[in-house]
Amino acid sequence: MRHLLALLVLAFGLAASAAPAIAADPAPSVNADAQGLAIRGYDPTAFFTAGRAVQGVPEHEYRWNGATWRFASAEARARFVANPEAYAPAFGGYCAWAISQNYIAPGDPNFWRIVDGRVYLNFNARAKELWEMDVPGAIARGNANWPSVLSTAENR
């Protein structure tokens, strides 16, 4: 009886220790809202072409990397389709400051900056301010954390 009890305790312990590994699916590599829209439906090409955040429209959508991307025009959509990596925000559109600090937060297209041909989004004005205090260091830390930050326990 004691032997059976020890086996049950061992089996239960192994099952319990395996549960977090099974439950810890990584976050999607693109920050999408509840409707599956990347970067809140804003046009990712507009940061480069218009120099500002521009809302995309449902008539010009494209599904890429697990999310739906919206564009302000057919031309913008075509530009993205031809080279999505050139226009998609760094770190999947998650907050660049948060990624540099090894956690995730949604990026807001209203708080952005282009550095070396990549657009970086931040959660809010304060996050952008903190990120801009050491842009090269924050990018380096973000690159070191990405994409493993998506599956870390502190994000759950």
VEXNU-712503 format. One line per 3 residues: number of its first residue (from 1); their letters; for each residue x, y negated, z of N, C-alpha, C, O. Coordinates in Angstrom, 3 decimals, decimal comma. Example, Ala and Ser with C-alpha at 12.3 -4.5 7.8 and 13.67 -1.06 7.14 Angstrom:
<kolros>
1> as> 13,190 5,690 7,800 12,300 4,500 7,800 13,200 3,300 7,800 14,236 3,319 8,465; 12,850 2,250 7,080 13,670 1,060 7,140 12,900 -0,030 7,870 13,409 -1,138 8,039
</kolros>
This chain:
<kolros>
1> mrh> 0,822 1,192 0,000 0,000 0,000 0,000 0,871 -1,263 0,000 0,602 -2,214 -0,735; 1,912 -1,257 0,831 2,798 -2,405 0,911 3,493 -2,628 -0,439 3,688 -3,766 -0,867; 3,864 -1,522 -1,103 4,512 -1,601 -2,398 3,564 -2,214 -3,447 3,981 -3,045 -4,254
4> lla> 2,300 -1,803 -3,427 1,302 -2,336 -4,342 1,081 -3,833 -4,093 0,977 -4,616 -5,037; 1,013 -4,213 -2,842 0,849 -5,619 -2,488 2,028 -6,455 -2,976 1,836 -7,562 -3,481; 3,239 -5,938 -2,831 4,435 -6,647 -3,294 4,402 -6,821 -4,805 4,772 -7,880 -5,313
7> llv> 3,963 -5,794 -5,532 3,853 -5,890 -6,985 2,819 -6,929 -7,406 3,037 -7,682 -8,355; 1,697 -6,965 -6,698 0,662 -7,949 -7,009 1,159 -9,372 -6,772 0,909 -10,267 -7,580; 1,860 -9,573 -5,665 2,408 -10,894 -5,351 3,417 -11,296 -6,426 3,416 -12,442 -6,874
10> laf> 4,278 -10,365 -6,846 5,261 -10,638 -7,880 4,572 -10,983 -9,208 4,942 -11,949 -9,875; 3,577 -10,191 -9,579 2,853 -10,433 -10,826 2,153 -11,783 -10,799 2,184 -12,515 -11,789; 1,521 -12,123 -9,680 0,850 -13,405 -9,550 1,857 -14,551 -9,650 1,586 -15,561 -10,301
13> gla> 2,996 -14,402 -9,019 4,038 -15,425 -9,052 4,564 -15,652 -10,457 4,779 -16,794 -10,861; 4,775 -14,568 -11,213 5,235 -14,709 -12,584 4,180 -15,385 -13,454 4,503 -16,243 -14,275; 2,924 -14,998 -13,273 1,848 -15,611 -14,055 1,731 -17,099 -13,746 1,553 -17,910 -14,654
16> asa> 1,830 -17,457 -12,475 1,727 -18,867 -12,082 2,892 -19,681 -12,623 2,708 -20,831 -13,023; 4,089 -19,101 -12,640 5,233 -19,855 -13,150 5,180 -20,003 -14,660 5,758 -20,945 -15,201; 4,502 -19,097 -15,355 4,376 -19,194 -16,803 3,289 -20,181 -17,215 3,334 -20,701 -18,330
19> apa> 2,334 -20,448 -16,366 1,205 -21,313 -16,715 1,627 -22,711 -17,152 1,099 -23,201 -18,150; 2,561 -23,387 -16,453 2,935 -24,719 -16,916 3,566 -24,704 -18,311 3,349 -25,629 -19,093; 4,334 -23,678 -18,627 4,952 -23,605 -19,944 3,884 -23,464 -21,024 4,019 -24,035 -22,106
22> iaa> 2,847 -22,724 -20,744 1,775 -22,538 -21,707 0,960 -23,829 -21,844 0,554 -24,187 -22,949; 0,724 -24,519 -20,748 -0,120 -25,710 -20,751 0,609 -26,957 -21,258 -0,043 -27,938 -21,615; 1,925 -26,944 -21,299 2,696 -28,139 -21,612 2,925 -28,299 -23,107 4,071 -28,348 -23,552
25> dpa> 1,855 -28,380 -23,888 1,998 -28,653 -25,311 2,535 -30,064 -25,471 2,122 -30,965 -24,741; 3,446 -30,275 -26,408 3,960 -31,631 -26,594 2,888 -32,553 -27,157 1,954 -32,117 -27,830; 3,048 -33,831 -26,866 2,154 -34,831 -27,445 2,394 -34,868 -28,952 3,468 -34,483 -29,412
28> psv> 1,420 -35,323 -29,719 1,635 -35,421 -31,171 2,801 -36,362 -31,469 3,054 -37,301 -30,714; 3,512 -36,108 -32,574 4,662 -36,944 -32,904 4,259 -38,304 -33,464 5,103 -39,188 -33,607; 2,985 -38,479 -33,781 2,468 -39,784 -34,199 1,410 -40,215 -33,189 0,499 -39,455 -32,862
31> nad> 1,545 -41,425 -32,709 0,573 -41,960 -31,766 -0,714 -42,302 -32,517 -0,774 -43,282 -33,259; -1,735 -41,480 -32,311 -3,024 -41,702 -32,970 -4,099 -41,897 -31,916 -4,022 -41,328 -30,827; -5,097 -42,700 -32,240 -6,190 -42,941 -31,304 -7,189 -41,784 -31,343 -6,947 -40,773 -32,003
34> aqg> -8,297 -41,931 -30,644 -9,300 -40,861 -30,546 -9,892 -40,489 -31,904 -10,353 -39,362 -32,085; -9,887 -41,404 -32,845 -10,396 -41,113 -34,192 -9,313 -40,552 -35,111 -9,572 -40,275 -36,282; -8,108 -40,385 -34,584 -7,010 -39,856 -35,383 -6,273 -40,899 -36,192 -5,472 -40,560 -37,063
37> lai> -6,539 -42,192 -35,910 -5,889 -43,277 -36,650 -4,510 -43,585 -36,085 -4,354 -43,802 -34,884; -3,530 -43,601 -36,945 -2,190 -44,026 -36,556 -2,188 -45,532 -36,365 -2,911 -46,250 -37,056; -1,405 -45,997 -35,461 -1,204 -47,409 -35,113 -2,491 -48,236 -35,156 -2,538 -49,330 -35,718
40> rgy> -3,522 -47,674 -34,546 -4,820 -48,349 -34,374 -5,479 -48,784 -35,684 -6,311 -49,690 -35,699; -5,098 -48,130 -36,777 -5,691 -48,465 -38,069 -5,041 -49,645 -38,769 -5,560 -50,120 -39,779; -3,918 -50,127 -38,255 -3,216 -51,228 -38,907 -2,382 -50,698 -40,070 -1,974 -49,537 -40,075
43> dpt> -2,140 -51,542 -41,032 -1,365 -51,206 -42,223 0,126 -51,229 -41,879 0,658 -52,292 -41,558; 0,814 -50,083 -41,939 2,238 -50,067 -41,570 3,145 -50,778 -42,558 4,273 -51,128 -42,211; 2,680 -50,998 -43,778 3,521 -51,704 -44,751 3,485 -53,217 -44,556 4,395 -53,920 -44,995
46> aff> 2,443 -53,720 -43,903 2,259 -55,172 -43,760 3,338 -55,830 -42,916 3,648 -57,004 -43,121; 3,918 -55,098 -41,969 4,995 -55,692 -41,171 6,125 -56,151 -42,098 6,764 -57,175 -41,858; 6,356 -55,379 -43,151 7,437 -55,667 -44,088 7,027 -56,639 -45,189 7,825 -57,475 -45,612
49> tag> 5,787 -56,529 -45,650 5,360 -57,337 -46,790 4,683 -58,647 -46,402 4,858 -59,657 -47,083; 3,917 -58,641 -45,322 3,201 -59,848 -44,890 3,860 -60,506 -43,681 3,556 -61,654 -43,354; 4,763 -59,780 -43,014 5,431 -60,320 -41,838 4,518 -60,448 -40,635 4,782 -61,233 -39,724
52> rav> 3,438 -59,671 -40,634 2,505 -59,708 -39,512 1,689 -58,418 -39,494 1,703 -57,644 -40,452; 0,987 -58,203 -38,400 0,093 -57,048 -38,282 -1,180 -57,338 -39,075 -1,801 -58,388 -38,907; -1,561 -56,398 -39,940 -2,754 -56,532 -40,773 -3,583 -55,272 -40,621 -3,074 -54,160 -40,761
55> qgv> -4,857 -55,451 -40,337 -5,757 -54,304 -40,180 -5,961 -53,621 -41,522 -6,195 -54,284 -42,533; -5,872 -52,289 -41,531 -6,181 -51,514 -42,718 -7,679 -51,287 -42,822 -8,431 -51,613 -41,905; -8,110 -50,720 -43,956 -9,536 -50,477 -44,181 -9,755 -49,005 -44,534 -8,871 -48,355 -45,092
58> peh> -10,947 -48,484 -44,202 -11,230 -47,068 -44,471 -11,126 -46,683 -45,948 -10,852 -45,526 -46,265; -11,341 -47,632 -46,844 -11,272 -47,326 -48,277 -9,865 -46,940 -48,729 -9,694 -46,315 -49,776; -8,865 -47,313 -47,941 -7,471 -47,037 -48,320 -6,787 -46,256 -47,202 -5,970 -46,802 -46,461
61> eyr> -7,129 -44,979 -47,090 -6,561 -44,109 -46,065 -5,651 -43,068 -46,693 -5,769 -42,726 -47,870; -4,745 -42,581 -45,869 -3,847 -41,512 -46,293 -3,515 -40,673 -45,064 -3,175 -41,204 -44,007; -3,617 -39,373 -45,217 -3,315 -38,456 -44,111 -1,851 -38,053 -44,222 -1,418 -37,511 -45,239
64> wng> -1,098 -38,326 -43,163 0,330 -37,999 -43,150 0,787 -37,727 -41,721 0,436 -38,462 -40,798; 1,548 -36,698 -41,551 2,184 -36,368 -40,273 1,174 -36,235 -39,136 1,427 -36,670 -38,012; 0,025 -35,627 -39,445 -0,968 -35,337 -38,425 -1,890 -36,485 -38,047 -2,649 -36,374 -37,084
67> atw> -1,835 -37,578 -38,783 -2,672 -38,737 -38,458 -3,206 -39,367 -39,741 -2,699 -39,119 -40,835; -4,238 -40,183 -39,579 -4,788 -40,942 -40,695 -4,232 -42,355 -40,632 -4,348 -43,035 -39,613; -3,633 -42,783 -41,720 -3,047 -44,115 -41,833 -3,955 -44,963 -42,716 -4,445 -44,496 -43,744
70> rfa> -4,172 -46,194 -42,316 -5,004 -47,112 -43,096 -4,151 -48,237 -43,663 -3,118 -48,614 -43,110; -4,629 -48,756 -44,790 -3,892 -49,786 -45,508 -4,848 -50,891 -45,945 -6,046 -50,663 -46,113; -4,308 -52,075 -46,124 -5,113 -53,223 -46,504 -5,469 -53,209 -47,979 -6,420 -53,871 -48,393
73> sae> -4,715 -52,461 -48,781 -4,957 -52,433 -50,225 -4,482 -51,108 -50,807 -3,766 -50,343 -50,161; -4,900 -50,860 -52,041 -4,441 -49,666 -52,759 -2,936 -49,743 -53,002 -2,250 -48,721 -52,969; -2,424 -50,931 -53,242 -0,992 -51,106 -53,467 -0,193 -50,751 -52,214 0,849 -50,101 -52,297
76> ara> -0,689 -51,181 -51,058 -0,013 -50,861 -49,799 -0,020 -49,349 -49,556 0,984 -48,774 -49,136; -1,156 -48,719 -49,824 -1,246 -47,265 -49,672 -0,238 -46,578 -50,587 0,468 -45,669 -50,151; -0,161 -46,993 -51,836 0,773 -46,391 -52,791 2,222 -46,571 -52,337 3,038 -45,661 -52,481
79> rfv> 2,537 -47,740 -51,792 3,879 -48,011 -51,283 4,229 -47,015 -50,176 5,325 -46,454 -50,160; 3,291 -46,801 -49,257 3,511 -45,876 -48,146 3,629 -44,440 -48,653 4,546 -43,717 -48,262; 2,721 -44,030 -49,508 2,729 -42,658 -50,036 4,063 -42,350 -50,708 4,566 -41,232 -50,598
82> anp> 4,634 -43,318 -51,395 5,908 -43,121 -52,089 7,071 -42,898 -51,130 8,042 -42,232 -51,489; 6,989 -43,450 -49,903 8,095 -43,332 -48,947 7,603 -43,604 -47,530 7,917 -44,653 -46,967; 6,836 -42,681 -46,938 6,250 -42,944 -45,618 7,280 -43,199 -44,522 7,029 -43,996 -43,619
85> eay> 8,427 -42,539 -44,586 9,447 -42,729 -43,542 9,977 -44,160 -43,516 10,452 -44,623 -42,478; 9,903 -44,860 -44,639 10,390 -46,235 -44,688 9,451 -47,202 -43,980 9,879 -48,264 -43,528; 8,178 -46,844 -43,881 7,183 -47,766 -43,331 6,610 -47,337 -41,981 6,171 -48,182 -41,201
88> apa> 6,610 -46,049 -41,703 6,054 -45,574 -40,429 6,901 -46,107 -39,278 8,129 -46,111 -39,371; 6,273 -46,553 -38,205 7,041 -47,083 -37,070 7,951 -46,029 -36,448 7,652 -44,835 -36,453; 9,050 -46,501 -35,921 9,964 -45,631 -35,180 9,211 -44,999 -34,005 8,234 -45,556 -33,505
91> fgg> 9,674 -43,862 -33,589 9,113 -43,145 -32,436 7,622 -42,869 -32,600 6,871 -42,869 -31,625; 7,202 -42,634 -33,837 5,819 -42,266 -34,091 4,802 -43,331 -33,747 3,611 -43,038 -33,641; 5,249 -44,562 -33,572 4,332 -45,642 -33,199 4,074 -45,734 -31,706 3,250 -46,536 -31,265
94> yca> 4,777 -44,912 -30,916 4,693 -45,053 -29,464 5,514 -46,274 -29,062 6,315 -46,781 -29,848; 5,312 -46,733 -27,853 6,017 -47,908 -27,339 7,527 -47,653 -27,286 7,987 -46,722 -26,625; 8,284 -48,492 -27,987 9,735 -48,331 -28,044 10,374 -48,490 -26,666 11,338 -47,793 -26,351
97> wai> 9,848 -49,398 -25,842 10,393 -49,568 -24,494 10,140 -48,306 -23,663 11,044 -47,821 -22,982; 8,929 -47,781 -23,716 8,621 -46,579 -22,944 9,510 -45,418 -23,370 10,043 -44,701 -22,523; 9,674 -45,230 -24,665 10,524 -44,141 -25,157 11,953 -44,337 -24,656 12,621 -43,366 -24,297
100> sqn> 12,426 -45,576 -24,628 13,785 -45,838 -24,137 13,925 -45,534 -22,653 15,032 -45,317 -22,160; 12,795 -45,518 -21,939 12,792 -45,217 -20,504 12,377 -43,768 -20,232 12,183 -43,380 -19,080; 12,243 -42,974 -21,296 11,945 -41,546 -21,240 10,516 -41,224 -20,793 10,290 -40,263 -20,058
103> yia> 9,563 -42,032 -21,241 8,148 -41,693 -21,087 7,419 -42,220 -22,318 7,996 -42,942 -23,132; 6,145 -41,852 -22,447 5,407 -42,331 -23,611 4,271 -43,256 -23,197 3,660 -43,100 -22,139; 4,017 -44,208 -24,054 2,890 -45,128 -23,936 2,538 -45,513 -25,365 3,403 -45,498 -26,240
106> pgd> 1,290 -45,855 -25,609 0,920 -46,232 -26,978 1,584 -47,546 -27,392 1,778 -48,448 -26,578; 1,919 -47,626 -28,654 2,423 -48,876 -29,194 1,256 -49,730 -29,662 0,233 -49,206 -30,103; 1,408 -51,027 -29,568 0,383 -51,970 -30,026 0,949 -52,712 -31,235 1,990 -53,359 -31,121
109> pnf> 0,287 -52,632 -32,390 0,804 -53,292 -33,595 0,955 -54,814 -33,471 1,571 -55,435 -34,337; 0,423 -55,410 -32,443 0,580 -56,847 -32,248 1,892 -57,207 -31,560 2,245 -58,384 -31,479; 2,618 -56,203 -31,063 3,892 -56,429 -30,372 4,953 -55,600 -31,077 5,212 -54,458 -30,698
112> wri> 5,555 -56,168 -32,083 6,441 -55,418 -32,962 7,672 -56,220 -33,323 7,746 -57,431 -33,115; 8,643 -55,493 -33,875 9,849 -56,138 -34,395 10,508 -55,170 -35,367 10,525 -53,961 -35,135; 11,045 -55,700 -36,445 11,807 -54,898 -37,402 13,286 -55,048 -37,069 13,801 -56,160 -36,948
115> vdg> 13,962 -53,905 -36,921 15,396 -53,871 -36,656 16,013 -52,864 -37,617 15,612 -51,701 -37,653; 16,981 -53,314 -38,388 17,677 -52,440 -39,345 16,708 -51,652 -40,220 16,900 -50,460 -40,463; 15,660 -52,337 -40,691 14,724 -51,719 -41,617 13,690 -50,796 -40,998 12,949 -50,131 -41,723
118> rvy> 13,623 -50,738 -39,664 12,612 -49,921 -38,980 11,742 -50,835 -38,132 12,231 -51,769 -37,496; 10,436 -50,548 -38,134 9,537 -51,316 -37,279 9,384 -50,564 -35,959 9,200 -49,347 -35,935; 9,465 -51,311 -34,873 9,308 -50,783 -33,524 8,108 -51,471 -32,897 7,992 -52,696 -32,938
121> lnf> 7,218 -50,679 -32,317 6,047 -51,214 -31,620 6,280 -51,128 -30,125 7,018 -50,265 -29,650; 5,651 -52,025 -29,388 5,690 -51,973 -27,931 4,272 -52,050 -27,386 3,349 -52,481 -28,076; 4,115 -51,628 -26,146 2,812 -51,526 -25,502 2,134 -52,878 -25,321 0,930 -53,013 -25,538
124> nar> 2,915 -53,874 -24,922 2,373 -55,214 -24,674 3,521 -56,219 -24,713 4,662 -55,851 -24,994; 3,227 -57,474 -24,433 4,240 -58,525 -24,502 5,366 -58,277 -23,508 6,532 -58,503 -23,830; 5,037 -57,820 -22,313 6,073 -57,570 -21,296 6,999 -56,437 -21,719 8,214 -56,543 -21,557
127> ake> 6,443 -55,353 -22,259 7,274 -54,241 -22,719 8,194 -54,711 -23,844 9,365 -54,333 -23,890; 7,671 -55,527 -24,741 8,487 -56,057 -25,837 9,601 -56,934 -25,290 10,738 -56,868 -25,756; 9,275 -57,748 -24,309 10,271 -58,619 -23,682 11,392 -57,781 -23,051 12,570 -58,088 -23,233
130> lwe> 11,034 -56,738 -22,319 12,034 -55,866 -21,698 12,870 -55,162 -22,760 14,090 -55,064 -22,630; 12,219 -54,675 -23,801 12,914 -53,978 -24,882 13,897 -54,925 -25,574 15,010 -54,524 -25,914; 13,491 -56,169 -25,781 14,334 -57,131 -26,485 15,506 -57,646 -25,657 16,384 -58,324 -26,189
133> mdv> 15,532 -57,335 -24,368 16,671 -57,742 -23,547 17,940 -56,984 -23,931 19,047 -57,470 -23,701; 17,784 -55,796 -24,514 18,924 -54,988 -24,957 18,465 -54,090 -26,097 18,363 -52,874 -25,935; 18,190 -54,688 -27,242 17,652 -53,938 -28,379 18,570 -52,783 -28,781 18,088 -51,656 -28,899
136> pga> 19,877 -53,010 -28,997 20,720 -51,875 -29,401 20,731 -50,744 -28,359 20,670 -49,566 -28,711; 20,809 -51,111 -27,095 20,805 -50,102 -26,033 19,473 -49,382 -25,933 19,429 -48,167 -25,740; 18,382 -50,135 -26,065 17,048 -49,525 -25,996 16,824 -48,577 -27,167 16,240 -47,507 -26,995
139> iar> 17,282 -48,958 -28,348 17,142 -48,076 -29,510 17,991 -46,821 -29,316 17,536 -45,714 -29,605; 19,207 -46,986 -28,834 20,077 -45,827 -28,602 19,463 -44,876 -27,573 19,466 -43,660 -27,767; 18,935 -45,436 -26,477 18,292 -44,589 -25,458 17,044 -43,923 -26,032 16,789 -42,745 -25,781
142> gna> 16,265 -44,690 -26,809 15,080 -44,128 -27,440 15,420 -42,990 -28,378 14,756 -41,954 -28,368; 16,463 -43,176 -29,199 16,892 -42,121 -30,108 17,342 -40,881 -29,345 17,092 -39,757 -29,780; 18,004 -41,082 -28,212 18,449 -39,948 -27,391 17,255 -39,219 -26,772 17,299 -38,002 -26,593
145> nwp> 16,209 -39,943 -26,449 15,026 -39,350 -25,810 14,043 -38,743 -26,806 13,257 -37,864 -26,453; 14,090 -39,212 -28,048 13,113 -38,801 -29,055 13,571 -37,540 -29,772 14,754 -37,460 -30,103; 12,735 -36,561 -30,034 11,328 -36,443 -29,687 11,078 -35,635 -28,403 9,930 -35,363 -28,052
148> svl> 12,164 -35,252 -27,703 11,972 -34,407 -26,514 11,101 -35,076 -25,459 10,480 -34,385 -24,652; 11,041 -36,406 -25,445 10,205 -37,121 -24,490 8,738 -36,714 -24,621 7,977 -36,811 -23,659; 8,346 -36,262 -25,800 6,945 -35,884 -26,023 6,515 -34,682 -25,197 5,328 -34,515 -24,915
151> sta> 7,457 -33,853 -24,812 7,087 -32,635 -24,086 7,550 -32,618 -22,637 7,445 -31,582 -21,981; 8,059 -33,731 -22,116 8,519 -33,747 -20,734 7,347 -33,733 -19,762 6,255 -34,215 -20,064; 7,600 -33,179 -18,614 6,532 -33,021 -17,601 5,984 -34,357 -17,124 4,806 -34,436 -16,776
154> enr> 6,799 -35,419 -17,096 6,301 -36,688 -16,569 5,270 -37,335 -17,484 4,617 -38,300 -17,086; 5,111 -36,828 -18,694 4,119 -37,374 -19,606 2,750 -36,741 -19,388 1,785 -37,168 -20,022; 2,629 -35,784 -18,555 1,360 -35,067 -18,354 0,585 -35,633 -17,210 -0,505 -35,150 -16,903
</kolros>
